[in-house]
Each structure stands twice: as structure tokens, then as C-alpha cells.
């Protein structure tokens, strides 16, 4: 009787652990998955509804890497932020403005670091260290609900351009 009870408890614990493991794997996979996007005639539409804070997504637009980072509440607001609903996003062309390498995002430090010559950018894309002469460029974009259409110049992008926040 006692053995049966122990077997049952062992089995329950095993199943519980397995379910937890699968849940954790599913959560990890979700954060690794790219955001859903559609490409058509030079435009790339990215749905930001499922974006996770502080997880960098790299999309491709006209052969260039595009960084999309949902900011966390403790990241400084910036005029370069793309605001969708109550969320703020950093969106940029992921090419270092020094000589064009692709910087990596260091999530714990909230920084982009370029391995080529040590350049660094903050989570808003401003150059903060090393040789990069200017911030990461912002690609032309238009906001459409929770979607971002790359390649179209919406009013928010034009405002940034007029204010000299990107080239
Ligand atoms: S290419 Fe990035 S620092 Fe030189």
C-alpha cells in the first residue's frame, strides 16, 4: 500500500516536472521566434503585438538588418522611440554607423555593442562610446495599428526626419 502511494507520488511529481519543463521550453521558444512579418514589393510589415520587452528582434528590409526592441519601463524615453499604444520601441537599421558592422544587443546592459572597433550605442540607438560618428539610422516606417510598415514614410517618421533625429 505504502509502495503504491510512493509510486503514485513519484509519478505525479515526474509529470508535474515534465509539464513545467515543457512550459519553460515553450516560453523560451516564443521569445526566440521572430515577430510575424510580411514582405511585399519593398515593404516589410512587422506585427509588434507579440513583442517581448528587452528581447531584440532582427528583421530584414531591402537586404538590411532591422533592429526592433520593445523598451522596458526603466529604459529612458527618447524622441526616437516609436510609440505604439502604451509601448515604446527602438527601431533602427542594424548597421554600425562607423563602418557598417552589425552590432550585438547586450540585454543586461541595455546596449548595442559593435565587435569591429568597440563602438557602443544605447537602447535608443545613440552612440555612447568608440568611433561611431552618429546614432543608428531609423528606417522609413509607418505605424498601422500594432503593425510597423517598413519602407513607407508615415507622419511619425517624417517628424523624426525633420527634427534631425535620423538621416
Ligand atoms: S564598424 Fe562598428 S565600431 Fe567600427
Backbone and ligand atoms as CSV (ligand in chain L), in Angstrom:
chain,resi,resn,atom,element,x,y,z
A,1,UNK,N,N,0.837,-1.211,0.000
A,1,UNK,CA,C,0.000,0.000,0.000
A,1,UNK,C,C,0.869,1.257,0.000
A,2,UNK,N,N,1.875,1.230,0.947
A,2,UNK,CA,C,2.774,2.382,1.061
A,2,UNK,C,C,3.581,2.576,-0.221
A,3,UNK,N,N,4.008,1.407,-0.819
A,3,UNK,CA,C,4.796,1.477,-2.051
A,3,UNK,C,C,3.968,2.099,-3.182
A,4,UNK,N,N,2.697,1.684,-3.263
A,4,UNK,CA,C,1.812,2.211,-4.311
A,4,UNK,C,C,1.680,3.728,-4.182
A,5,UNK,N,N,1.528,4.131,-2.902
A,5,UNK,CA,C,1.368,5.563,-2.658
A,5,UNK,C,C,2.624,6.337,-3.120
A,6,UNK,N,N,3.796,5.740,-2.780
A,6,UNK,CA,C,5.056,6.371,-3.168
A,6,UNK,C,C,5.186,6.421,-4.687
A,7,UNK,N,N,4.810,5.284,-5.338
A,7,UNK,CA,C,4.873,5.249,-6.800
A,7,UNK,C,C,3.996,6.344,-7.397
A,8,UNK,N,N,2.802,6.464,-6.840
A,8,UNK,CA,C,1.858,7.463,-7.355
A,8,UNK,C,C,2.437,8.877,-7.188
A,9,UNK,N,N,3.027,9.113,-5.992
A,9,UNK,CA,C,3.585,10.448,-5.751
A,9,UNK,C,C,4.768,10.726,-6.670
A,10,UNK,N,N,5.589,9.670,-6.888
A,10,UNK,CA,C,6.739,9.824,-7.789
A,10,UNK,C,C,6.277,10.146,-9.198
A,11,UNK,N,N,5.238,9.432,-9.630
A,11,UNK,CA,C,4.704,9.645,-10.973
A,11,UNK,C,C,4.131,11.060,-11.097
A,12,UNK,N,N,3.392,11.480,-10.071
A,12,UNK,CA,C,2.784,12.820,-10.106
A,12,UNK,C,C,3.870,13.885,-10.204
A,13,UNK,N,N,4.911,13.696,-9.374
A,13,UNK,CA,C,5.996,14.690,-9.374
A,13,UNK,C,C,6.674,14.726,-10.742
A,14,UNK,N,N,6.878,13.519,-11.318
A,14,UNK,CA,C,7.508,13.433,-12.640
A,14,UNK,C,C,6.690,14.167,-13.685
A,15,UNK,N,N,5.381,13.919,-13.660
A,15,UNK,CA,C,4.509,14.574,-14.651
A,15,UNK,C,C,4.514,16.081,-14.456
A,16,UNK,N,N,4.479,16.491,-13.173
A,16,UNK,CA,C,4.464,17.919,-12.859
A,16,UNK,C,C,5.749,18.584,-13.377
A,17,UNK,N,N,6.884,17.911,-13.138
A,17,UNK,CA,C,8.177,18.448,-13.576
A,17,UNK,C,C,8.231,18.523,-15.101
A,18,UNK,N,N,7.734,17.451,-15.757
A,18,UNK,CA,C,7.754,17.430,-17.224
A,18,UNK,C,C,6.903,18.566,-17.773
A,19,UNK,N,N,5.722,18.776,-17.162
A,19,UNK,CA,C,4.830,19.843,-17.644
A,19,UNK,C,C,5.502,21.205,-17.472
A,20,UNK,N,N,6.179,21.381,-16.335
A,20,UNK,CA,C,6.890,22.644,-16.093
A,20,UNK,C,C,7.988,22.855,-17.114
A,21,UNK,N,N,8.717,21.771,-17.419
A,21,UNK,CA,C,9.803,21.850,-18.396
A,21,UNK,C,C,9.283,22.235,-19.764
A,22,UNK,N,N,8.168,21.601,-20.152
A,22,UNK,CA,C,7.591,21.906,-21.470
A,22,UNK,C,C,7.134,23.359,-21.510
A,23,UNK,N,N,6.529,23.813,-20.394
A,23,UNK,CA,C,6.080,25.219,-20.312
A,23,UNK,C,C,7.250,26.172,-20.477
A,24,UNK,N,N,8.357,25.851,-19.800
A,24,UNK,CA,C,9.532,26.728,-19.877
A,24,UNK,C,C,10.094,26.740,-21.299
A,25,UNK,N,N,10.130,25.545,-21.924
A,25,UNK,CA,C,10.638,25.472,-23.303
A,25,UNK,C,C,9.753,26.274,-24.245
A,26,UNK,N,N,8.436,26.167,-24.029
A,26,UNK,CA,C,7.504,26.903,-24.885
A,26,UNK,C,C,7.735,28.414,-24.730
A,27,UNK,N,N,7.918,28.858,-23.474
A,27,UNK,CA,C,8.136,30.294,-23.234
A,27,UNK,C,C,9.434,30.740,-23.904
A,28,UNK,N,N,10.489,29.878,-23.817
A,28,UNK,CA,C,11.762,30.235,-24.447
A,28,UNK,C,C,11.610,30.309,-25.960
A,29,UNK,N,N,10.900,29.322,-26.511
A,29,UNK,CA,C,10.728,29.291,-27.959
A,29,UNK,C,C,9.983,30.541,-28.423
A,30,UNK,N,N,8.950,30.915,-27.644
A,30,UNK,CA,C,8.179,32.102,-28.017
A,30,UNK,C,C,9.073,33.329,-28.077
A,31,UNK,N,N,10.014,33.441,-27.128
A,31,UNK,CA,C,10.849,34.633,-27.125
A,31,UNK,C,C,11.916,34.558,-28.227
A,32,UNK,N,N,12.218,33.351,-28.712
A,32,UNK,CA,C,13.181,33.257,-29.814
A,32,UNK,C,C,12.525,33.436,-31.170
A,33,UNK,N,N,11.238,33.148,-31.227
A,33,UNK,CA,C,10.546,33.253,-32.509
A,33,UNK,C,C,10.622,34.681,-33.032
A,34,UNK,N,N,10.816,34.844,-34.345
A,34,UNK,CA,C,10.760,36.202,-34.881
A,34,UNK,C,C,9.319,36.699,-34.815
A,35,UNK,N,N,9.147,38.010,-34.844
A,35,UNK,CA,C,7.788,38.542,-34.867
A,35,UNK,C,C,7.190,38.221,-36.232
A,36,UNK,N,N,5.871,38.028,-36.292
A,36,UNK,CA,C,5.283,37.735,-37.602
A,36,UNK,C,C,5.464,38.912,-38.545
A,37,UNK,N,N,5.895,38.640,-39.752
A,37,UNK,CA,C,6.108,39.733,-40.695
A,37,UNK,C,C,5.718,39.305,-42.100
A,38,UNK,N,N,5.405,40.291,-42.910
A,38,UNK,CA,C,5.012,40.043,-44.294
A,38,UNK,C,C,5.869,40.943,-45.174
A,39,UNK,N,N,6.428,40.367,-46.240
A,39,UNK,CA,C,7.241,41.173,-47.148
A,39,UNK,C,C,6.528,41.290,-48.486
A,40,UNK,N,N,6.493,42.487,-49.046
A,40,UNK,CA,C,5.872,42.674,-50.365
A,40,UNK,C,C,6.390,43.940,-50.997
A,41,UNK,N,N,6.878,43.830,-52.220
A,41,UNK,CA,C,7.278,44.970,-53.051
A,41,UNK,C,C,8.063,46.051,-52.296
A,42,UNK,N,N,9.117,45.652,-51.617
A,42,UNK,CA,C,9.971,46.630,-50.939
A,42,UNK,C,C,9.473,47.050,-49.570
A,43,UNK,N,N,8.314,46.551,-49.165
A,43,UNK,CA,C,7.791,46.874,-47.832
A,43,UNK,C,C,7.864,45.634,-46.961
A,44,UNK,N,N,8.150,45.830,-45.700
A,44,UNK,CA,C,8.095,44.736,-44.735
A,44,UNK,C,C,7.158,45.166,-43.624
A,45,UNK,N,N,6.142,44.373,-43.370
A,45,UNK,CA,C,5.197,44.704,-42.295
A,45,UNK,C,C,5.456,43.773,-41.119
A,46,UNK,N,N,5.723,44.362,-39.963
A,46,UNK,CA,C,6.008,43.561,-38.764
A,46,UNK,C,C,4.899,43.800,-37.752
A,47,UNK,N,N,4.310,42.720,-37.255
A,47,UNK,CA,C,3.289,42.872,-36.218
A,47,UNK,C,C,3.971,42.865,-34.853
A,48,UNK,N,N,3.868,43.989,-34.142
A,48,UNK,CA,C,4.573,44.124,-32.868
A,48,UNK,C,C,3.736,43.687,-31.673
A,49,UNK,N,N,2.525,43.184,-31.941
A,49,UNK,CA,C,1.613,42.839,-30.836
A,49,UNK,C,C,2.240,41.825,-29.872
A,50,UNK,N,N,3.064,40.904,-30.403
A,50,UNK,CA,C,3.624,39.853,-29.540
A,50,UNK,C,C,5.040,40.142,-29.087
A,51,UNK,N,N,5.523,41.363,-29.280
A,51,UNK,CA,C,6.923,41.664,-28.926
A,51,UNK,C,C,7.137,41.570,-27.421
A,52,UNK,N,N,8.286,41.020,-27.043
A,52,UNK,CA,C,8.643,40.875,-25.623
A,52,UNK,C,C,9.616,41.981,-25.231
A,53,UNK,N,N,9.438,42.594,-24.047
A,53,UNK,CA,C,10.347,43.670,-23.639
A,53,UNK,C,C,11.794,43.182,-23.550
A,54,UNK,N,N,12.684,44.026,-23.992
A,54,UNK,CA,C,14.136,43.792,-23.902
A,54,UNK,C,C,14.619,42.569,-24.681
A,55,UNK,N,N,13.812,42.066,-25.609
A,55,UNK,CA,C,14.253,40.974,-26.494
A,55,UNK,C,C,14.378,41.577,-27.890
A,56,UNK,N,N,15.599,41.566,-28.419
A,56,UNK,CA,C,15.810,42.167,-29.743
A,56,UNK,C,C,15.316,41.232,-30.842
A,57,UNK,N,N,14.532,41.774,-31.757
A,57,UNK,CA,C,14.141,41.033,-32.950
A,57,UNK,C,C,14.886,41.666,-34.115
A,58,UNK,N,N,15.433,40.824,-34.989
A,58,UNK,CA,C,16.112,41.355,-36.167
A,58,UNK,C,C,15.318,40.927,-37.395
A,59,UNK,N,N,14.794,41.900,-38.099
A,59,UNK,CA,C,14.038,41.655,-39.322
A,59,UNK,C,C,14.933,42.003,-40.507
A,60,UNK,N,N,14.446,41.710,-41.704
A,60,UNK,CA,C,15.226,42.085,-42.876
A,60,UNK,C,C,14.365,42.991,-43.740
A,61,UNK,N,N,14.939,44.094,-44.174
A,61,UNK,CA,C,14.206,45.002,-45.055
A,61,UNK,C,C,15.187,45.492,-46.133
A,62,UNK,N,N,14.835,45.238,-47.375
A,62,UNK,CA,C,15.701,45.614,-48.504
A,62,UNK,C,C,17.153,45.200,-48.267
A,63,UNK,N,N,17.326,43.982,-47.784
A,63,UNK,CA,C,18.666,43.417,-47.593
A,63,UNK,C,C,19.396,43.918,-46.355
A,64,UNK,N,N,18.747,44.799,-45.577
A,64,UNK,CA,C,19.423,45.320,-44.376
A,64,UNK,C,C,18.787,44.740,-43.119
A,65,UNK,N,N,19.622,44.531,-42.077
A,65,UNK,CA,C,19.039,44.069,-40.811
A,65,UNK,C,C,18.310,45.235,-40.130
A,66,UNK,N,N,17.142,44.954,-39.606
A,66,UNK,CA,C,16.379,45.984,-38.889
A,66,UNK,C,C,16.199,45.537,-37.446
A,67,UNK,N,N,16.652,46.386,-36.521
A,67,UNK,CA,C,16.502,46.075,-35.098
A,67,UNK,C,C,15.148,46.568,-34.605
A,68,UNK,N,N,14.463,45.706,-33.882
A,68,UNK,CA,C,13.209,46.109,-33.229
A,68,UNK,C,C,13.325,45.675,-31.771
A,69,UNK,N,N,13.258,46.652,-30.879
A,69,UNK,CA,C,13.404,46.352,-29.451
A,69,UNK,C,C,12.289,47.032,-28.679
A,70,UNK,N,N,11.474,46.216,-28.012
A,70,UNK,CA,C,10.446,46.804,-27.147
A,70,UNK,C,C,11.127,47.241,-25.860
A,71,UNK,N,N,10.975,48.525,-25.522
A,71,UNK,CA,C,11.675,49.033,-24.343
A,71,UNK,C,C,10.957,48.619,-23.061
A,72,UNK,N,N,11.720,48.495,-22.002
A,72,UNK,CA,C,11.134,48.195,-20.694
A,72,UNK,C,C,10.812,49.530,-20.024
A,73,UNK,N,N,10.014,49.469,-18.967
A,73,UNK,CA,C,9.584,50.699,-18.282
A,73,UNK,C,C,10.781,51.484,-17.743
A,74,UNK,N,N,11.883,50.791,-17.393
A,74,UNK,CA,C,13.021,51.518,-16.810
A,74,UNK,C,C,14.003,52.048,-17.858
A,75,UNK,N,N,13.717,51.837,-19.134
A,75,UNK,CA,C,14.595,52.423,-20.160
A,75,UNK,C,C,14.132,53.856,-20.426
A,76,UNK,N,N,15.119,54.740,-20.563
A,76,UNK,CA,C,14.798,56.165,-20.734
A,76,UNK,C,C,13.960,56.413,-21.993
A,77,UNK,N,N,12.846,57.176,-21.864
A,77,UNK,CA,C,12.110,57.546,-23.081
A,77,UNK,C,C,12.985,58.423,-23.961
A,78,UNK,N,N,12.776,58.381,-25.262
A,78,UNK,CA,C,13.621,59.118,-26.185
A,78,UNK,C,C,12.756,59.600,-27.354
A,79,UNK,N,N,13.161,60.732,-27.944
A,79,UNK,CA,C,12.411,61.258,-29.090
A,79,UNK,C,C,12.440,60.302,-30.280
A,80,UNK,N,N,13.398,59.393,-30.290
A,80,UNK,CA,C,13.494,58.430,-31.392
A,80,UNK,C,C,12.605,57.204,-31.173
A,81,UNK,N,N,11.929,57.133,-30.029
A,81,UNK,CA,C,11.072,55.969,-29.763
A,81,UNK,C,C,9.899,55.932,-30.730
A,82,UNK,N,N,9.575,54.735,-31.170
A,82,UNK,CA,C,8.364,54.537,-31.964
A,82,UNK,C,C,7.291,54.099,-30.962
A,83,UNK,N,N,6.237,54.906,-30.843
A,83,UNK,CA,C,5.222,54.625,-29.818
A,83,UNK,C,C,4.007,53.949,-30.450
A,84,UNK,N,N,3.707,52.783,-29.924
A,84,UNK,CA,C,2.540,52.033,-30.412
A,84,UNK,C,C,1.703,51.699,-29.188
A,85,UNK,N,N,0.531,52.312,-29.101
A,85,UNK,CA,C,-0.309,52.160,-27.906
A,85,UNK,C,C,0.453,52.711,-26.715
A,86,UNK,N,N,0.620,51.888,-25.677
A,86,UNK,CA,C,1.354,52.368,-24.494
A,86,UNK,C,C,2.792,51.842,-24.498
A,87,UNK,N,N,3.202,51.223,-25.602
A,87,UNK,CA,C,4.554,50.650,-25.675
A,87,UNK,C,C,5.500,51.532,-26.475
A,88,UNK,N,N,6.761,51.488,-26.063
A,88,UNK,CA,C,7.797,52.247,-26.784
A,88,UNK,C,C,8.774,51.243,-27.412
A,89,UNK,N,N,9.150,51.512,-28.641
A,89,UNK,CA,C,10.061,50.616,-29.366
A,89,UNK,C,C,11.256,51.399,-29.893
A,90,UNK,N,N,12.389,50.729,-29.873
A,90,UNK,CA,C,13.538,51.233,-30.614
A,90,UNK,C,C,13.533,50.493,-31.948
A,91,UNK,N,N,13.562,51.253,-33.039
A,91,UNK,CA,C,13.598,50.645,-34.378
A,91,UNK,C,C,14.756,51.304,-35.126
A,92,UNK,N,N,15.665,50.494,-35.644
A,92,UNK,CA,C,16.789,51.092,-36.381
A,92,UNK,C,C,17.326,50.116,-37.417
A,93,UNK,N,N,18.119,50.680,-38.334
A,93,UNK,CA,C,18.863,49.837,-39.270
A,93,UNK,C,C,20.061,49.308,-38.472
A,94,UNK,N,N,20.188,47.977,-38.419
A,94,UNK,CA,C,21.198,47.374,-37.553
A,94,UNK,C,C,22.594,47.352,-38.144
A,95,UNK,N,N,23.055,48.503,-38.616
A,95,UNK,CA,C,24.417,48.603,-39.161
A,95,UNK,C,C,25.135,49.723,-38.430
A,96,UNK,N,N,26.288,49.398,-37.881
A,96,UNK,CA,C,27.069,50.388,-37.140
A,96,UNK,C,C,27.377,51.575,-38.045
A,97,UNK,N,N,27.218,52.780,-37.516
A,97,UNK,CA,C,27.436,53.978,-38.335
A,97,UNK,C,C,28.920,54.299,-38.499
A,98,UNK,N,N,29.806,53.470,-37.940
A,98,UNK,CA,C,31.237,53.657,-38.194
A,98,UNK,C,C,31.570,53.038,-39.552
A,99,UNK,N,N,31.656,51.720,-39.624
A,99,UNK,CA,C,31.999,51.088,-40.901
A,99,UNK,C,C,31.042,49.968,-41.293
A,100,UNK,N,N,29.875,49.950,-40.663
A,100,UNK,CA,C,28.819,49.066,-41.157
A,100,UNK,C,C,28.749,47.657,-40.610
A,101,UNK,N,N,29.445,47.341,-39.523
A,101,UNK,CA,C,29.273,46.019,-38.924
A,101,UNK,C,C,27.900,45.946,-38.245
A,102,UNK,N,N,27.483,44.737,-37.913
A,102,UNK,CA,C,26.189,44.579,-37.234
A,102,UNK,C,C,26.433,44.462,-35.728
A,103,UNK,N,N,26.020,45.469,-34.957
A,103,UNK,CA,C,26.241,45.392,-33.508
A,103,UNK,C,C,25.364,44.315,-32.870
A,104,UNK,N,N,25.797,43.818,-31.720
A,104,UNK,CA,C,25.022,42.816,-30.970
A,104,UNK,C,C,24.345,43.522,-29.806
A,105,UNK,N,N,23.178,43.030,-29.413
A,105,UNK,CA,C,22.481,43.650,-28.286
A,105,UNK,C,C,22.822,42.938,-26.986
A,106,UNK,N,N,23.276,43.707,-26.003
A,106,UNK,CA,C,23.578,43.170,-24.681
A,106,UNK,C,C,22.401,43.523,-23.784
A,107,UNK,N,N,21.478,42.569,-23.628
A,107,UNK,CA,C,20.222,42.843,-22.926
A,107,UNK,C,C,20.403,43.313,-21.491
A,108,UNK,N,N,21.384,42.736,-20.780
A,108,UNK,CA,C,21.548,43.106,-19.367
A,108,UNK,C,C,22.025,44.535,-19.217
A,109,UNK,N,N,22.821,44.997,-20.190
A,109,UNK,CA,C,23.353,46.368,-20.116
A,109,UNK,C,C,22.520,47.365,-20.909
A,110,UNK,N,N,21.513,46.860,-21.633
A,110,UNK,CA,C,20.674,47.717,-22.483
A,110,UNK,C,C,21.532,48.509,-23.473
A,111,UNK,N,N,22.464,47.812,-24.108
A,111,UNK,CA,C,23.397,48.461,-25.045
A,111,UNK,C,C,23.585,47.620,-26.288
A,112,UNK,N,N,23.870,48.286,-27.404
A,112,UNK,CA,C,24.315,47.597,-28.608
A,112,UNK,C,C,25.832,47.746,-28.651
A,113,UNK,N,N,26.533,46.634,-28.849
A,113,UNK,CA,C,27.995,46.707,-28.903
A,113,UNK,C,C,28.476,46.211,-30.252
A,114,UNK,N,N,29.371,46.980,-30.850
A,114,UNK,CA,C,29.916,46.604,-32.150
A,114,UNK,C,C,31.284,45.972,-31.927
A,115,UNK,N,N,31.414,44.718,-32.359
A,115,UNK,CA,C,32.661,43.980,-32.113
A,115,UNK,C,C,33.804,44.472,-32.994
A,116,UNK,N,N,33.502,45.171,-34.098
A,116,UNK,CA,C,34.571,45.527,-35.041
A,116,UNK,C,C,35.593,46.486,-34.436
A,117,UNK,N,N,35.115,47.613,-33.857
A,117,UNK,CA,C,36.069,48.562,-33.268
A,117,UNK,C,C,35.608,49.051,-31.897
A,118,UNK,N,N,34.708,48.290,-31.281
A,118,UNK,CA,C,34.313,48.603,-29.902
A,118,UNK,C,C,33.267,49.702,-29.739
A,119,UNK,N,N,32.622,50.104,-30.822
A,119,UNK,CA,C,31.594,51.147,-30.706
A,119,UNK,C,C,30.395,50.657,-29.898
A,120,UNK,N,N,29.749,51.596,-29.216
A,120,UNK,CA,C,28.567,51.230,-28.421
A,120,UNK,C,C,27.434,52.223,-28.656
A,121,UNK,N,N,26.223,51.705,-28.598
A,121,UNK,CA,C,25.013,52.522,-28.730
A,121,UNK,C,C,24.088,52.175,-27.562
A,122,UNK,N,N,23.335,53.170,-27.087
A,122,UNK,CA,C,22.382,52.848,-26.019
A,122,UNK,C,C,21.108,52.245,-26.626
A,123,UNK,N,N,20.119,51.954,-25.769
A,123,UNK,CA,C,18.907,51.268,-26.239
A,123,UNK,C,C,18.024,52.167,-27.100
A,124,UNK,N,N,18.409,53.448,-27.246
A,124,UNK,CA,C,17.687,54.335,-28.166
A,124,UNK,C,C,18.476,54.507,-29.464
A,125,UNK,N,N,19.645,53.870,-29.528
A,125,UNK,CA,C,20.458,53.917,-30.744
A,125,UNK,C,C,21.464,55.058,-30.779
A,126,UNK,N,N,21.587,55.821,-29.681
A,126,UNK,CA,C,22.582,56.907,-29.658
A,126,UNK,C,C,23.972,56.325,-29.457
A,127,UNK,N,N,24.946,56.855,-30.187
A,127,UNK,CA,C,26.314,56.380,-29.993
A,127,UNK,C,C,26.809,56.891,-28.643
A,128,UNK,N,N,27.363,56.000,-27.825
A,128,UNK,CA,C,27.802,56.403,-26.477
A,128,UNK,C,C,29.268,56.091,-26.229
A,129,UNK,N,N,29.898,55.354,-27.156
A,129,UNK,CA,C,31.310,55.022,-26.925
A,129,UNK,C,C,31.959,54.621,-28.245
A,130,UNK,N,N,33.235,54.951,-28.392
A,130,UNK,CA,C,34.012,54.480,-29.537
A,130,UNK,C,C,33.812,55.326,-30.786
A,131,UNK,N,N,34.206,54.766,-31.934
A,131,UNK,CA,C,34.275,55.571,-33.150
A,131,UNK,C,C,32.968,55.891,-33.894
A,132,UNK,N,N,31.820,55.252,-33.603
A,132,UNK,CA,C,30.642,55.600,-34.414
A,132,UNK,C,C,30.345,57.099,-34.345
A,133,UNK,N,N,30.190,57.751,-35.521
A,133,UNK,CA,C,30.020,59.203,-35.535
A,133,UNK,C,C,28.581,59.665,-35.339
A,134,UNK,N,N,27.621,58.749,-35.429
A,134,UNK,CA,C,26.221,59.175,-35.367
A,134,UNK,C,C,25.358,58.014,-34.865
A,135,UNK,N,N,24.111,58.321,-34.477
A,135,UNK,CA,C,23.236,57.264,-33.971
A,135,UNK,C,C,22.891,56.249,-35.058
A,136,UNK,N,N,22.377,55.088,-34.628
A,136,UNK,CA,C,21.879,54.104,-35.596
A,136,UNK,C,C,20.760,54.772,-36.397
A,137,UNK,N,N,20.743,54.513,-37.692
A,137,UNK,CA,C,19.722,55.151,-38.543
A,137,UNK,C,C,18.351,54.525,-38.332
A,138,UNK,N,N,17.328,55.341,-38.508
A,138,UNK,CA,C,15.951,54.837,-38.399
A,138,UNK,C,C,15.431,54.625,-39.824
A,139,UNK,N,N,14.917,53.444,-40.116
A,139,UNK,CA,C,14.404,53.207,-41.484
A,139,UNK,C,C,13.063,53.916,-41.653
A,140,UNK,N,N,12.682,54.267,-42.892
A,140,UNK,CA,C,11.354,54.844,-43.093
A,140,UNK,C,C,10.287,53.873,-42.589
A,141,UNK,N,N,9.333,54.386,-41.825
A,141,UNK,CA,C,8.303,53.489,-41.288
A,141,UNK,C,C,6.964,54.199,-41.210
A,142,UNK,N,N,5.938,53.397,-41.181
A,142,UNK,CA,C,4.586,53.905,-40.948
A,142,UNK,C,C,3.944,53.005,-39.909
A,143,UNK,N,N,3.199,53.596,-38.981
A,143,UNK,CA,C,2.505,52.793,-37.970
A,143,UNK,C,C,1.097,52.505,-38.470
A,144,UNK,N,N,0.719,51.230,-38.381
A,144,UNK,CA,C,-0.613,50.821,-38.825
A,144,UNK,C,C,-1.196,49.907,-37.739
A,145,UNK,N,N,-1.892,50.488,-36.782
A,145,UNK,CA,C,-2.401,49.718,-35.636
A,145,UNK,C,C,-1.236,49.217,-34.801
A,146,UNK,N,N,-1.113,47.884,-34.642
A,146,UNK,CA,C,0.036,47.343,-33.899
A,146,UNK,C,C,1.154,46.958,-34.867
A,147,UNK,N,N,0.974,47.328,-36.139
A,147,UNK,CA,C,1.972,46.933,-37.144
A,147,UNK,C,C,2.865,48.102,-37.541
A,148,UNK,N,N,4.055,47.723,-37.950
A,148,UNK,CA,C,5.025,48.688,-38.435
A,148,UNK,C,C,5.295,48.351,-39.896
A,149,UNK,N,N,5.088,49.329,-40.774
A,149,UNK,CA,C,5.342,49.080,-42.197
A,149,UNK,C,C,6.665,49.757,-42.543
A,150,UNK,N,N,7.687,48.948,-42.822
A,150,UNK,CA,C,8.999,49.493,-43.177
A,150,UNK,C,C,9.016,49.807,-44.662
A,151,UNK,N,N,9.534,50.985,-45.012
A,151,UNK,CA,C,9.598,51.371,-46.420
A,151,UNK,C,C,8.582,52.457,-46.752
A,152,UNK,N,N,7.647,52.700,-45.849
A,152,UNK,CA,C,6.678,53.786,-46.059
A,152,UNK,C,C,6.984,54.904,-45.081
A,153,UNK,N,N,6.866,56.149,-45.537
A,153,UNK,CA,C,7.169,57.277,-44.651
A,153,UNK,C,C,5.898,57.804,-44.005
A,154,UNK,N,N,5.608,57.376,-42.803
A,154,UNK,CA,C,4.439,57.859,-42.067
A,154,UNK,C,C,4.752,59.169,-41.373
A,155,UNK,N,N,3.735,59.830,-40.796
A,155,UNK,CA,C,3.949,61.137,-40.147
A,155,UNK,C,C,4.958,61.080,-39.001
A,156,UNK,N,N,4.974,59.962,-38.244
A,156,UNK,CA,C,5.912,59.864,-37.103
A,156,UNK,C,C,7.356,59.842,-37.613
A,157,UNK,N,N,7.586,59.140,-38.735
A,157,UNK,CA,C,8.935,59.083,-39.297
A,157,UNK,C,C,9.342,60.452,-39.835
A,158,UNK,N,N,8.399,61.107,-40.544
A,158,UNK,CA,C,8.719,62.417,-41.130
A,158,UNK,C,C,9.070,63.430,-40.037
A,159,UNK,N,N,8.367,63.320,-38.904
A,159,UNK,CA,C,8.656,64.220,-37.781
A,159,UNK,C,C,10.090,64.004,-37.284
A,160,UNK,N,N,10.497,62.734,-37.177
A,160,UNK,CA,C,11.854,62.425,-36.721
A,160,UNK,C,C,12.888,62.946,-37.709
A,161,UNK,N,N,12.566,62.778,-38.994
A,161,UNK,CA,C,13.474,63.230,-40.054
A,161,UNK,C,C,13.628,64.753,-39.994
A,162,UNK,N,N,12.489,65.460,-39.877
A,162,UNK,CA,C,12.514,66.930,-39.821
A,162,UNK,C,C,13.271,67.415,-38.587
A,163,UNK,N,N,13.173,66.655,-37.499
A,163,UNK,CA,C,13.846,67.072,-36.250
A,163,UNK,C,C,15.323,66.689,-36.273
A,164,UNK,N,N,15.786,66.045,-37.347
A,164,UNK,CA,C,17.204,65.671,-37.450
A,164,UNK,C,C,17.570,64.493,-36.569
A,165,UNK,N,N,16.564,63.665,-36.194
A,165,UNK,CA,C,16.851,62.522,-35.308
A,165,UNK,C,C,17.415,61.332,-36.073
A,166,UNK,N,N,17.312,61.381,-37.391
A,166,UNK,CA,C,17.910,60.353,-38.258
A,166,UNK,C,C,18.229,61.005,-39.588
A,167,UNK,N,N,18.933,60.268,-40.455
A,167,UNK,CA,C,19.265,60.856,-41.768
A,167,UNK,C,C,18.453,60.162,-42.845
L,1,LIG,S1,S,32.241,49.273,-37.505
L,1,LIG,FE1,FE,31.326,49.470,-35.538
L,1,LIG,S2,S,32.846,50.436,-34.348
L,1,LIG,FE2,FE,33.732,50.276,-36.325
